[in-house]
Every structure is written in C-alpha cells, then in structure tokens.
C-alpha cells in the first residue's frame, strides 16, 4: 500500500473509532485476548423495518491459518 493510501486508511479507521467507540473498544478487547479454535462468532444485522438476521460460525484451525497469512501481507 502506498503512503497516501495508508494515510486514507488510517483516517477511515480513526473515523470509525470516533463514530463507534464502544464497538471499536469491544473489537480491540476480543482481538487482544485472541480468538482460539472452537470459539463461536455470531453477528446480527437489523435493517430498519425488517426482522433481524443472525449468522454464526465456529472458528476452525483453517480460519486461524487464513488470518495469520493475512497478517503477513501487511506492509
């Protein structure tokens, strides 16, 4: 990623943190503590005027390997 792109990305991250401080803090705690194999990640989306939609996944070793390979890609 070029320096200008990195600056834009960091600005977007800071905007997200300012707009959603509780969620950003929650994500930080989860990532800091690690997500071991067997953990369940669940997300619910509630669109205005619609019923909530929920999905979940159990973290597998292959998921952790994918995340680790993505970490190696950062500049």
Secondary structure as UniProt FT lines:
FT   HELIX           3..19
FT   HELIX           21..33
FT   TURN            37..38
FT   STRAND          40..45
FT   TURN            48..49
FT   STRAND          53..58
FT   HELIX           61..71
FT   TURN            72..73
//
